[in-house]
Amino acid sequence: MPGSAPLADDLVARYVERTRRAYRDQYLETVLDALDSLIQLSTDPTSVRLAAWFHRAVHQPGGGPAEDAESSARLAEQTLPAYGVDPIRIAEVARLIRLTGDLSTPPTDSYAPPRRDANGDVLLDAVNSILATAPARYAAHASEVRRDAGDRTAAIGRRYDEVRLLLDGHLYRTQLARQRMGGVARANLESELAGLDSELPAPWRGWQQAALAATATFSTVAATVASIAAAGAPWQVPTIEPEAGWPPLALAVLSLICAPALFRSARSSSQRSRLIAGAVVAFAVTGLLVAWAQVPVTNPAVGIGLRVPLVFSALLLLLLAGTTALVASTLRTRNARFLPSRNLGQQLSWLAAPAVIALVLLLVVQPLARGYVLGANERSEGPRRPAGERPDSVLDGGVTWVSRTLTSAGAEEAVGTKYGIAVPRQSGVVEMLDAATGELRWRYSRSDSDEKPDIVATGDGDYVLAEFADVGYLLLDANTGKRAAAWPGGTRDHSIQQADPLLVGERVSRGSDKLHGVDPDGRNRWTFEPGRCTDIGAVATSDTVVTFLGHSCGSEPDEMSGLELKSGKKLWTKSTTDMYRRPTVVGGLVVVAEPGGDSDVPVALLAIEPRTGETKWRWPVPPGWACRTLLKGAGDLLIVVDCPGPDTPQNIKSVVTAIDARTGRTAWQHAAPVNPHARVAVTADGRVVTLAAGGDSCWANVIDKTGLRRVKLPTGISCSRDLVAIGNLVLTSGPAGVIALR
């Protein structure tokens, strides 16, 4: 360019001014020297040279390449017209300068520009030639760039990102520059990145890879534990033939071997590591398919054992371990040289991974496995006809109905609900009979239980709570027979203190019993823990629980306490000289037997106000009574059954007393020649019914306020089995099942 000396002096002065910390005259000299070796590849050498001179002519400390490029391009557009440069060339120079605002290139695997830009490629390669200078010169340049950026921590972080971005691309666009400068430039950048990595605080970098490695390791440990547990569980129930225990044990051994192998694979980027992780994934998938094909087909006689979900859980954990190890190995292939050896994020990942796996197993996998076993082994069937109204037994010697579905089942354990009469059977079955006709309404059965369940009615008769051996408590809808809920596994060893409202006792070591207030679905509302060496008995009214605490060690006296039924909050406590017996709820009061020394016969009956613990009334027991003193509630009447005279086999006289629970006064009393040791049923209207054999017939003895009445029952009723009163309906047993007396 004729007369360009002033322009050259001005540009050189800009590169050497004292305010500059980076991109000084040495930098410009390096770019121009590199340009001399590449200029033959351009189509407009003059424009490229002018762009090289101008591209950092404007630079503010802390400014980025994009800001410098834009300001320098505007300077060229303002300056070059005075030197007679063609406007087309000025536009090309400005375009080339603006290209230097982004020196990074596309990644290696996607670099495929739609058309070549020879001038731009040559200029950018010349600008990036500073990356391929001698190590000492490059280190000085990198130090100047960081110092020029201002705040040290921010400068290191920004420079780290820039170097990472450069390393992810080609560095150079022309083949000539790649051959001459590519290797040296990449070595310089990696050396700078290693130095930046040691200076850059990285408390979290690398936590993803650490979390994946920890998940792979501890998932195999969890798979080992699940496989060992599966070895002790049956594959199907009931077990017809001895089942081989070696498959889950072999799976446990394999899982244990996989733990260190996958740990190393997750921390390595080699092809061998990925092959090991892939092999574990393939084995887990194959195992899942084989196990799925071997799952027993359930029917009323065969069910699925706990080994099935345990084996599936172990294989799924192995699949998770292999997958995470494979992902970790793939990520490490790309990022291994940028990861610190250990930092806070990685350490927390190794601590968090096993905790998360344990929580998932406890809160997700275990409930799902239990739900799978419960659902696979149950059947609820039947016509589910509308429930009929429960009739009253007048006890005239007739029969209202005889069940036709409960062969060998009796009335001893029948319970009444809003929707019929529930009866358990020996084969793990609960059947609901229509109270009006005795016809089957529904049947609930389990393939994994062949013992008779214990059942109670709860929820004001809306539910049947059934305890199945080796399964636990299941809540059945009394109307439909569908399972409404399964109590948590930890409640399997609890005992029902009272069915409605529900109170549950828990026997703890060293006699430290607990009392729980629970909802019908098994959720615990509150827990009452009186302390060591304490036995607990309890009854509940509609809003209050009265507990009876017996201390077996120390000198503390026995106690009674009142608790809120909903919250378990203690209302009152009082000491007693001896533990009260036979608590019974009648008319909203709790009636107890006041002990009388060594005798089983109480001295008196006490009615306790449950909200305050005060004694409402006291009814003295006649001193001549010597039998069991049976207490039963019937509405607002307390029915007391005992025997006058000595408790001997020769004494066959019973006395029945009805006490008004509101006042404690005797409503009526009758003595009758009835065996005092016979099992009795008390109806809701206060009738006391017992069975007695007479000749070749069975007789019902009915004692009420009018006295004794004896009724001959039809043939087929077993006098040796207990009878049950559900409301005013009296049930007994026969060879064909349950019999409702008319």
C-alpha positions in Angstrom: 0.0 0.0 0.0 1.6 3.3 -1.1 2.2 5.7 1.8 1.3 3.1 4.5 4.2 3.9 6.9 2.0 6.0 9.2 -0.6 3.2 9.4 2.1 0.7 10.2 3.5 2.9 12.9 0.0 3.5 14.4 -0.7 -0.3 14.5 2.6 -1.1 16.0 2.1 1.6 18.6 -1.2 0.0 19.6 0.4 -3.5 20.1 3.2 -2.1 22.3 1.2 0.4 24.4 1.9 0.1 28.1 -1.7 -0.7 29.1 -1.5 -4.0 27.3 -0.7 -7.2 29.3 -1.4 -9.6 26.5 -1.4 -9.7 22.7 1.7 -7.5 22.5 4.2 -7.1 19.6 5.7 -10.6 20.2 2.2 -12.0 19.6 1.8 -10.0 16.4 5.2 -11.1 15.2 4.3 -14.8 15.7 1.1 -14.4 13.8 2.8 -12.7 10.9 5.6 -15.2 10.7 3.1 -18.1 10.6 1.1 -16.2 8.0 4.2 -16.1 5.7 4.2 -19.9 5.6 0.5 -20.3 4.9 -0.3 -17.3 2.7 0.1 -19.3 -0.5 -3.2 -21.1 0.4 -5.2 -17.9 0.4 -7.0 -16.3 -2.6 -6.5 -12.6 -1.4 -3.2 -12.4 0.4 -3.4 -8.6 0.8 -6.8 -8.8 2.6 -5.5 -11.6 4.8 -2.3 -9.7 5.8 -4.3 -6.5 6.6 -6.7 -8.6 8.7 -3.8 -10.1 10.6 -2.4 -6.7 11.3 -5.7 -5.3 12.5 -7.3 -8.3 14.4 -6.0 -7.3 17.8 -5.3 -3.6 17.2 -8.0 -2.7 19.7 -7.8 -4.6 23.0 -9.1 -3.7 26.4 -7.7 -5.5 29.5 -10.1 -8.3 30.3 -11.8 -8.1 26.9 -12.7 -11.3 25.0 -11.8 -12.2 21.4 -15.3 -11.3 20.2 -15.2 -7.8 21.6 -11.7 -7.2 20.3 -12.6 -8.5 16.9 -15.6 -6.3 16.6 -13.7 -3.1 17.7 -10.8 -3.9 15.5 -13.0 -4.5 12.4 -14.6 -1.1 12.9 -11.1 0.5 13.2 -10.2 -1.1 9.8 -13.4 0.1 8.2 -12.7 3.7 9.5 -9.0 3.8 8.7 -8.4 2.0 5.4 -10.4 4.3 3.1 -7.9 7.1 3.7 -5.2 4.9 2.1 -7.1 4.3 -1.0 -8.1 0.7 -0.3 -11.0 -0.6 -2.4 -14.3 -0.8 -0.5 -14.7 -4.5 -1.5 -11.3 -5.3 0.0 -12.2 -3.3 3.2 -15.4 -5.4 3.6 -13.4 -8.6 3.2 -10.8 -7.4 5.7 -13.5 -6.5 8.2 -15.2 -9.9 7.7 -11.9 -11.7 8.3 -11.2 -9.8 11.4 -14.6 -10.6 12.9 -13.9 -14.3 12.2 -11.2 -14.2 14.9 -13.8 -13.6 17.5 -14.3 -17.4 17.7 -11.0 -19.3 17.3 -12.4 -22.7 18.2 -13.2 -25.2 15.5 -15.9 -27.8 15.2 -15.3 -31.2 17.0 -13.3 -33.7 15.1 -16.2 -36.0 14.3 -18.4 -33.3 12.9 -16.0 -31.0 11.0 -17.5 -30.9 7.5 -17.9 -27.3 6.4 -20.4 -26.9 3.5 -17.8 -24.8 1.5 -14.2 -23.8 2.0 -13.2 -20.3 3.2 -9.5 -20.2 2.1 -8.9 -16.7 3.4 -10.6 -17.3 6.7 -8.9 -20.7 7.2 -5.4 -19.2 6.6 -6.0 -16.2 8.9 -7.4 -18.3 11.8 -4.6 -20.9 11.5 -2.1 -18.0 11.6 -3.8 -16.5 14.7 -3.8 -20.0 16.4 -0.1 -20.4 15.6 0.6 -18.9 19.0 -0.6 -22.3 20.4 2.3 -24.1 18.7 5.2 -21.9 19.9 8.0 -23.2 22.1 6.7 -24.4 25.5 8.3 -21.6 27.4 7.0 -19.0 25.0 3.5 -20.5 25.1 3.5 -20.6 28.9 4.4 -16.9 29.0 1.6 -16.1 26.5 -0.9 -18.1 28.6 0.2 -16.4 31.7 -0.2 -13.0 30.1 -3.7 -13.9 28.9 -4.8 -15.0 32.4 -3.2 -11.9 34.0 -5.0 -9.7 31.5 -8.4 -11.2 32.4 -8.5 -9.6 35.8 -9.8 -11.6 38.8 -7.6 -14.6 39.2 -10.2 -17.3 40.1 -12.6 -16.1 37.3 -9.7 -15.9 34.8 -8.6 -19.5 35.6 -12.1 -20.8 35.2 -12.7 -19.0 31.9 -9.4 -20.0 30.5 -10.1 -23.6 31.6 -13.3 -23.6 29.5 -11.5 -22.0 26.5 -8.8 -24.6 26.5 -11.3 -27.4 26.8 -13.2 -26.0 23.9 -10.1 -25.7 21.8 -9.0 -29.3 22.6 -12.4 -30.7 21.6 -11.9 -29.3 18.0 -9.3 -29.5 15.3 -7.2 -26.5 16.4 -6.3 -25.9 12.7 -8.4 -25.8 9.6 -5.7 -26.2 6.8 -3.9 -29.5 6.3 -0.6 -27.7 6.2 -1.1 -26.1 9.6 -2.2 -29.4 11.1 1.0 -31.1 9.9 3.3 -28.4 11.0 1.7 -27.2 14.3 -1.0 -29.6 15.4 1.0 -31.9 17.6 3.0 -29.1 19.4 -0.2 -27.0 19.9 -2.1 -29.9 21.4 0.8 -30.7 23.8 0.9 -27.1 24.9 -2.8 -26.9 25.5 -2.9 -30.2 27.5 0.0 -29.0 29.6 -1.8 -25.7 30.3 -5.0 -27.6 31.1 -3.2 -29.8 33.6 -1.8 -26.7 35.3 -5.2 -25.0 35.4 -6.7 -28.2 36.9 -4.3 -28.0 39.8 -5.1 -24.4 40.4 -8.8 -24.4 39.8 -10.9 -25.3 42.9 -13.0 -28.3 41.8 -15.1 -29.5 44.8 -17.7 -31.2 42.6 -16.1 -32.0 39.3 -16.2 -35.7 38.5 -19.1 -36.5 40.9 -21.1 -38.1 38.0 -18.5 -40.7 37.2 -17.9 -41.4 40.9 -21.7 -41.8 41.5 -21.9 -44.3 38.5 -18.9 -46.3 39.8 -20.3 -46.4 43.3 -23.7 -47.5 42.0 -22.1 -50.2 39.9 -20.2 -51.5 43.0 -22.9 -51.4 45.6 -25.6 -52.7 43.3 -23.7 -55.9 43.0 -23.3 -56.1 46.7 -27.1 -55.6 47.1 -27.6 -58.3 44.4 -25.4 -60.6 46.5 -27.5 -60.0 49.6 -30.8 -60.5 47.7 -29.5 -63.8 46.2 -28.5 -65.2 49.6 -31.9 -64.3 50.9 -33.5 -66.0 47.9 -31.6 -69.2 48.7 -33.6 -69.6 51.9 -37.0 -68.8 50.4 -39.2 -71.2 48.3 -39.7 -70.7 44.6 -43.3 -72.0 44.9 -45.7 -72.7 47.8 -46.5 -75.2 49.1 -43.2 -76.9 48.3 -44.1 -80.3 46.8 -40.5 -81.5 46.1 -37.2 -80.3 47.6 -36.1 -77.2 45.6 -32.5 -76.8 44.5 -30.8 -74.1 46.5 -27.7 -73.8 44.3 -29.0 -71.4 41.6 -29.5 -68.4 43.9 -26.2 -69.3 45.7 -24.4 -69.4 42.3 -26.0 -66.0 41.5 -24.7 -64.7 44.8 -21.2 -65.8 44.1 -21.3 -64.3 40.6 -22.6 -61.0 42.0 -19.8 -61.0 44.6 -17.2 -61.5 41.9 -18.7 -58.8 39.7 -18.4 -56.2 42.5 -14.6 -55.6 42.1 -14.7 -56.3 38.4 -17.3 -53.6 37.7 -15.5 -51.2 40.1 -12.4 -51.4 38.0 -14.5 -51.2 34.8 -16.3 -48.1 35.9 -12.9 -46.4 36.6 -11.3 -47.4 33.4 -11.7 -46.3 29.8 -10.3 -49.4 28.1 -12.2 -51.6 25.6 -11.8 -54.5 28.0 -13.7 -52.7 30.7 -16.6 -52.0 28.4 -16.6 -55.7 27.4 -16.8 -56.8 31.0 -19.7 -54.4 31.8 -21.5 -55.4 28.6 -21.1 -59.1 29.6 -22.7 -58.5 33.0 -25.6 -56.7 31.2 -26.1 -59.5 28.8 -26.1 -62.1 31.7 -28.6 -60.1 33.7 -31.0 -59.8 30.7 -30.7 -63.5 29.9 -31.2 -64.4 33.6 -34.4 -62.2 33.7 -35.8 -64.0 30.7 -35.1 -67.4 32.1 -36.5 -66.6 35.5 -39.6 -65.1 33.8 -40.1 -68.4 31.9 -39.8 -70.4 35.1 -42.3 -68.5 37.3 -44.9 -70.9 38.7 -48.4 -70.7 37.3 -50.7 -69.9 40.3 -53.8 -71.8 41.1 -55.8 -72.5 44.3 -53.2 -75.2 45.3 -49.9 -73.6 44.1 -48.6 -70.2 44.7 -45.5 -68.0 44.1 -42.8 -68.1 46.8 -40.7 -65.2 48.0 -37.7 -66.5 46.0 -39.3 -65.3 42.8 -39.2 -61.5 43.5 -35.8 -61.9 45.3 -34.2 -63.5 42.3 -35.7 -60.8 40.0 -34.5 -58.1 42.3 -31.0 -59.6 42.3 -30.9 -59.8 38.5 -32.3 -56.2 38.1 -29.6 -55.0 40.5 -27.0 -56.8 38.4 -28.4 -55.2 35.3 -28.2 -51.7 36.9 -24.6 -52.4 38.0 -23.5 -53.4 34.5 -25.3 -50.5 32.8 -23.9 -47.9 35.2 -20.4 -49.4 34.8 -20.7 -49.3 31.0 -21.8 -45.6 31.1 -19.1 -44.7 33.5 -16.4 -46.3 31.3 -17.7 -44.4 28.3 -17.7 -41.1 30.0 -14.3 -41.7 31.4 -13.0 -42.3 27.8 -13.9 -38.7 27.0 -13.1 -37.0 30.3 -10.4 -39.0 32.1 -7.6 -36.5 31.6 -9.7 -33.7 33.0 -10.9 -35.5 36.2 -9.2 -34.8 39.6 -8.2 -37.9 41.5 -10.4 -37.2 44.5 -12.6 -34.3 45.7 -15.6 -33.5 47.9 -18.1 -34.3 45.2 -16.7 -37.7 44.5 -16.4 -38.6 48.1 -20.0 -37.6 48.8 -21.1 -39.6 45.7 -19.5 -42.7 47.2 -21.3 -42.1 50.4 -24.6 -41.2 48.8 -24.8 -44.1 46.3 -25.1 -47.0 48.9 -27.5 -44.9 51.0 -29.7 -44.3 47.9 -29.6 -48.0 46.9 -30.5 -49.1 50.5 -33.4 -46.7 50.6 -34.7 -47.8 47.2 -34.5 -51.4 48.3 -36.2 -50.7 51.6 -38.9 -48.2 50.4 -39.5 -49.3 46.8 -38.2 -52.8 46.0 -39.3 -54.5 49.2 -42.9 -53.2 49.1 -43.1 -54.0 45.4 -41.9 -57.6 46.0 -44.3 -58.1 48.9 -47.1 -56.6 46.8 -46.3 -58.9 44.0 -46.4 -62.0 46.2 -49.6 -60.9 47.9 -51.3 -60.1 44.6 -50.1 -63.2 42.8 -51.3 -65.7 45.5 -54.7 -64.3 46.3 -58.1 -64.9 44.7 -61.4 -63.2 45.6 -64.4 -64.8 44.0 -68.1 -65.5 44.5 -71.5 -64.3 43.4 -71.2 -61.1 45.7 -75.0 -61.0 46.0 -76.5 -58.1 48.0 -76.2 -58.5 51.7 -79.4 -59.6 53.5 -80.5 -58.3 56.9 -79.4 -60.3 59.9 -82.3 -62.0 61.6 -82.9 -62.5 65.3 -82.9 -66.0 66.8 -86.0 -66.6 68.9 -84.7 -70.1 69.9 -87.8 -72.1 69.4 -86.0 -75.2 68.3 -85.9 -74.5 64.6 -83.2 -73.7 62.1 -83.1 -70.6 60.0 -80.4 -71.8 57.6 -77.5 -74.2 57.2 -74.4 -73.2 55.2 -73.6 -75.4 52.2 -70.2 -74.1 51.5 -68.3 -74.6 54.7 -67.7 -78.3 54.9 -65.9 -79.1 58.2 -66.0 -75.4 59.3 -67.8 -74.5 62.5 -69.2 -71.4 64.1 -66.6 -71.1 66.8 -64.6 -68.4 65.0 -67.3 -66.7 63.0 -67.4 -63.0 63.3 -70.2 -60.6 62.4 -69.9 -57.7 60.0 -72.2 -55.2 58.3 -72.4 -57.4 55.2 -72.7 -60.9 56.7 -70.9 -63.5 58.7 -67.2 -64.2 58.1 -65.9 -67.7 58.8 -62.3 -68.9 58.4 -61.4 -72.2 56.9 -58.4 -74.5 57.4 -57.1 -74.1 53.9 -56.2 -70.4 54.1 -59.7 -69.2 53.2 -62.1 -66.6 54.5 -65.8 -66.9 53.4 -68.5 -64.4 53.9 -72.0 -65.8 54.4 -75.2 -63.9 53.9 -76.6 -63.5 57.4 -80.2 -63.9 56.1 -79.8 -67.1 54.1 -76.4 -68.6 54.8 -75.5 -68.4 51.1 -72.0 -67.6 50.1 -71.4 -64.0 49.3 -67.7 -64.1 48.5 -64.6 -66.2 49.2 -61.0 -65.0 49.7 -58.3 -67.6 49.4 -54.5 -67.6 49.4 -52.3 -70.2 47.7 -49.4 -69.5 50.1 -51.2 -70.4 53.2 -52.9 -73.7 54.1 -53.6 -72.8 57.8 -56.8 -71.4 59.2 -56.5 -67.6 59.5 -57.4 -65.7 62.6 -60.1 -63.1 61.8 -61.8 -60.2 63.5 -64.2 -57.6 62.4 -63.1 -53.9 62.5 -63.9 -50.5 61.1 -67.5 -50.7 62.6 -68.1 -53.9 60.6 -66.8 -52.6 57.3 -63.7 -54.8 57.2 -62.5 -58.2 58.1 -58.9 -58.3 59.5 -57.4 -61.7 58.8 -54.0 -62.9 60.0 -52.5 -65.5 57.7 -49.5 -67.6 58.8 -46.2 -66.4 57.2 -48.1 -63.6 55.5 -49.3 -61.2 58.2 -52.4 -59.2 58.7 -54.6 -58.5 55.6 -57.5 -56.1 55.6 -60.5 -57.4 53.5 -63.5 -55.4 52.4 -66.4 -57.0 54.2 -68.8 -56.2 51.3 -66.7 -57.3 48.3 -64.0 -59.6 49.6 -61.3 -57.5 48.0 -58.0 -56.9 49.8 -58.2 -53.3 51.0 -54.7 -53.2 52.6 -51.8 -55.3 53.8 -50.3 -54.4 57.2 -46.6 -53.5 57.2 -44.2 -56.4 57.5 -43.0 -55.2 61.0 -46.5 -55.8 62.4 -46.5 -59.5 61.7 -45.7 -60.5 65.3 -48.2 -58.0 66.8 -51.2 -59.3 68.7 -54.7 -57.8 68.6 -55.7 -56.5 72.0 -59.0 -55.2 70.8 -60.6 -55.4 67.3 -62.9 -52.4 67.2 -61.5 -49.9 67.9 -58.1 -51.5 67.1 -55.5 -51.8 69.7 -52.3 -53.8 69.0 -49.8 -55.2 71.5 -46.1 -55.8 70.8 -44.1 -58.1 72.9 -40.5 -56.8 73.4 -37.5 -58.4 75.0 -37.0 -57.9 78.8 -40.8 -57.5 79.2 -40.9 -54.0 77.9 -44.2 -54.4 76.1 -45.7 -51.7 73.8 -49.2 -50.7 72.9 -50.1 -49.3 69.5 -53.1 -47.4 68.3 -53.5 -48.3 64.6 -55.9 -47.6 61.8 -57.6 -50.5 60.0 -55.0 -50.4 57.2 -52.2 -51.0 59.7 -50.8 -47.5 59.9 -49.6 -46.7 63.4 -51.2 -43.6 65.0 -49.3 -43.7 68.3 -47.2 -46.0 70.5 -47.4 -46.2 74.3 -44.2 -47.5 76.0 -44.5 -47.7 79.8 -41.0 -48.9 80.4 -39.1 -52.1 81.3 -40.5 -55.1 83.1 -44.1 -54.0 82.3 -46.9 -56.1 80.9 -49.8 -54.3 79.2 -53.4 -55.1 79.0 -55.9 -52.6 77.4 -59.5 -52.0 76.3 -61.0 -49.1 74.5 -64.2 -47.2 74.3 -65.3 -45.0 71.5 -62.7 -42.3 72.5 -60.5 -43.6 75.3 -58.1 -46.4 76.0 -57.7 -47.8 79.5 -54.4 -49.6 80.1 -53.5 -52.0 82.9 -49.8 -52.0 83.6 -48.3 -54.8 85.7 -44.7 -54.3 86.8 -42.7 -57.5 87.2 -39.5 -56.0 88.7 -38.8 -53.4 91.3 -41.2 -52.1 93.9 -43.5 -50.0 91.7 -47.2 -50.7 92.2 -49.4 -51.8 89.3 -51.1 -49.0 87.5 -54.0 -48.0 85.3 -53.8 -45.2 82.7 -56.2 -43.5 80.4 -55.1 -42.5 76.9 -56.7 -40.6 74.1 -57.8 -43.1 71.4 -56.8 -40.8 68.5 -53.5 -39.4 69.7 -52.4 -41.7 72.5 -52.0 -38.7 74.9 -52.1 -39.7 78.5 -55.1 -38.5 80.4 -54.6 -39.9 83.9 -52.7 -42.5 85.9 -53.6 -44.2 89.2 -51.9 -46.9 91.2 -53.6 -50.1 92.2 -52.6 -52.6 94.9 -53.3 -55.5 92.6 -53.9 -55.8 88.9 -57.6 -55.7 87.9 -58.8 -58.5 85.7 -61.2 -59.2 82.9 -61.8 -55.6 81.6 -65.1 -55.3 79.7 -66.6 -52.3 78.0 -70.3 -51.8 78.8 -72.3 -48.7 78.2 -69.3 -46.5 77.7 -67.7 -47.7 81.0 -64.9 -50.1 81.6 -65.9 -52.8 84.1 -63.1 -54.7 85.9 -62.9 -57.5 88.4 -61.4 -56.5 91.7 -59.1 -59.5 92.7 -59.8 -61.4 95.9 -56.5 -62.8 97.0 -55.5 -66.2 95.5 -59.0 -67.0 94.4 -60.0 -66.6 90.8 -63.4 -65.2 92.0 -63.3 -61.4 92.4 -64.3 -59.5 95.5 -66.3 -57.0 93.5 -66.9 -55.5 90.1 -65.8 -51.9 89.5 -67.1 -49.6 86.8 -64.5 -47.0 85.8 -65.1 -43.8 84.0 -62.6 -44.0 81.1 -62.0 -40.2 80.7 -61.1 -39.6 84.4 -60.3 -43.0 85.9 -62.9 -42.4 88.7 -64.9 -45.4 90.0 -68.5 -44.9 88.9 -70.0 -47.8 90.9 -68.9 -50.9 92.8 -70.9 -54.1 92.7 -69.9 -56.6 95.5 -69.7 -60.3 94.3 -71.5 -62.6 96.7 -69.0 -64.5 98.8 -70.6 -67.9 98.0 -69.8 -67.6 94.3 -66.8 -69.9 93.4 -66.6 -70.2 89.6 -65.1 -68.2 86.8 -67.3 -65.0 87.1 -67.8 -64.6 83.3 -68.4 -60.9 82.2 -70.2 -60.1 79.0 -71.7 -56.9 77.7 -75.1 -56.7 76.2 -76.1 -53.1 75.3 -76.3 -51.3 78.7 -76.4 -54.5 80.6 -73.4 -56.3 82.1 -74.1 -60.1 82.1 -72.4 -62.0 84.9 -72.3 -65.8 84.9 -71.1 -67.7 87.9 -72.0 -70.6 90.2 -73.3 -70.5 93.7 -71.5 -72.9 96.0 -68.3 -74.8 95.6 -66.5 -75.1 92.2 -66.8 -78.9 91.9 -67.9 -81.2 89.1 -71.0 -82.1 91.2 -72.2 -78.5 91.3 -74.3 -78.1 88.1 -76.0 -74.9 89.1 -75.4 -71.5 87.4 -76.5 -68.0 88.4 -76.9 -65.3 85.8 -77.1 -61.7 86.8 -77.8 -58.7 84.7 -76.4 -55.4 86.1 -77.5 -52.0 84.7 -74.2 -50.4 83.6 -75.5 -46.9 84.1 -76.3 -47.3 87.9 -74.5 -50.5 89.0 -77.8 -52.0 90.2 -79.0 -55.5 89.6 -81.6 -55.5 86.8 -82.5 -59.2 87.2 -80.9 -62.4 88.5 -81.8 -66.1 88.0 -80.3 -69.4 89.2 -80.8 -72.4 87.0 -79.7 -76.1 86.9 -77.2 -75.5 84.1 -73.6 -76.6 84.0 -71.6 -73.4 85.1 -68.6 -74.5 83.0 -70.4 -74.8 79.7 -69.5 -72.4 77.0 -72.0 -69.6 76.8 -73.2 -67.2 74.1 -74.7 -63.8 75.1 -77.0 -62.1 72.7 -77.3 -58.4 72.3 -80.6 -58.4 74.2 -79.1 -60.1 77.2 -80.0 -63.8 76.7 -77.5 -66.4 77.9 -77.5 -69.5 75.8 -75.6 -72.8 76.5 -75.8 -76.3 74.9 -76.3 -79.5 76.8 -76.7 -83.1 75.6 -79.8 -85.0 76.7 -80.3 -88.5 75.5 -79.9 -88.6 71.7 -80.6 -84.9 71.3 -79.0 -81.5 71.9 -80.7 -79.0 74.1 -80.4 -75.2 74.3 -80.6 -73.7 77.7 -81.8 -70.1 77.5 -81.6 -67.9 80.6 -83.1 -64.4 80.4 -85.0 -62.0 82.6 -88.0 -64.4 82.6 -85.9 -67.4 83.9 -84.7 -70.6 82.3 -86.1 -72.0 79.1 -85.0 -75.4 77.6 -85.4 -76.0 73.9 -84.8 -79.2 72.0 -82.7 -78.7 68.9 -82.9 -80.5 65.6 -80.8 -83.6 64.9 -77.4 -82.8 63.4 -76.3 -80.1 65.8 -73.1 -80.9 67.6 -73.3 -80.2 71.4 -69.6 -80.6 71.8 -68.8 -77.5 69.7 -69.1 -73.9 70.8 -72.0 -71.7 69.8 -71.6 -68.0 69.0 -74.0 -65.0 69.3 -73.7 -62.3 66.6 -76.1 -59.6 67.7 -79.3 -61.6 68.4 -78.5 -64.3 65.9 -77.2 -67.5 67.5 -74.9 -69.8 65.5 -73.8 -73.4 66.2 -72.1 -76.1 64.2 -73.0 -79.3 62.5 -71.3 -81.8 60.2 -72.3 -79.7 57.2 -71.0 -76.4 58.5 -72.5 -73.4 60.2 -76.1 -73.5 61.5 -78.2 -70.5 62.3 -80.8 -71.2 65.0 -84.3 -69.8 64.4 
